[in-house]
Amino acid sequence: MARSGEAQAALPTAADILRALSQQKNPAQAAILRRFFKTGPGEYGAGDEFLGLKVPQVRAVLAYFPEVSLAVAAELLASPLHEARFFAVIALVRAYARGGVAARAKIFEFYLAQAARINNWDLVDASAPGIVGRHLPPGRGRRILGRLVQAPSLWARRIAMVATLEHIRRGDLANTFWLAERLLADPEDLLHKAAGWMLREAGKRDPAALRGFLARQAIRMPRTMLRYAIERLPAAERRRWLAAR
């Protein structure tokens, strides 16, 4: 992600980026975000802190920093500030898109190593397709995806599932159905939503493939997953699938 030599000194530090983010802090919006991202004791975002920036504001700050080193990305991912971690993941996605083969491999490995810090659904959704999904060939990569989908962390499991959005965009639905089947018994509602979302997107590309999956699995699907998956189907058909379950 970073240049070498004398130009390295010009790259931003984590403090530079945090300072730029903090200049737009909004305490009232931060209070709303703490509730929205479930930061109470025992909730999935417990302990997360917010400056109160919206996504377009964070992306606007990113534009001021054309290059961000992996070392700085690691510092930002270690921050308790949600916006700092969001900045880090979108910086990684940008660097991956611009990088050559070696740089992309390095970013991919870094991302997987930092997966424990990509620990909220928006962080995952903003980055998993653009890094994991782009790095793994459509229909392949199941050794890595299988490891992620079996991980104790719900965020690692979500990374695996949401990464397949990139494969769906390329017209390959195999990994989406393969992973969704492995999440049928998952206890986390956020995983049911992610799997249902990806199934719905797969159904946009190939309605017959979605219906085939539903015919095999609808009876076993958590209700949230099923409802998300069938959201774009005709109303009468949605009712039939829900009744069949």
JOGI-V646251 format. One line per field, one symbol per residue. phi: phi as a letter, one per 20 degrees, with the letter a starting at -180 (. if undefined). psi: psi as a letter, one per 20 degrees, with the letter a starting at -180 (. if undefined). burial: + if it has 24 or more other ideal C-beta (glycine too) atoms within 12 Angstrom, else -. A space follows every 50 residues. Layout:
phi->???
psi->???
burial->???
This chain:
phi->.dfdmffgfeffeffgfffffffdfcgfffffffffelefgnefdgnfdc eneeggfffffgfecfccffffgffffefffgffffgffffffffffeee gffffffgfffffegfeedbffffffcfffdffffefgmcmffffffffd ffffffffggffgfgfffgenddgfffffgffdgdfeeffffffffffff fffffbgffffffffecgfefggfgffffegeeggffgfffffff
psi->hqrrbhhhhiqqrhhgghghghijqnhghhhghhghjmjrpirhkpipqq hkqrghgghhhhhinhppqhghhgghhiqipghghggghhhggghghira ggggggggggghhjhhimlqhhgghihggifghhhpqpiakhgghhggij qhphhghhggghhihhhghjjoighghghhhijhjpiphhhgggghghgg hhhhhnhhgghgghhhihhipqhggggghjhiqqghhghgghhh.
burial->++--------++-+-+++-+++-++----+--++--+-+----++--+++ ++++--++--++--+-++++-++++++-+-++++++++++++++++--+- --++-+++-+++-++-++++++++++++++++++++-+--++-++--++- +-++++++++++++++++---+++++++++++++-+-+-+++++++++++ +++-+---+++-++--++--++-++++++++-+-------+----
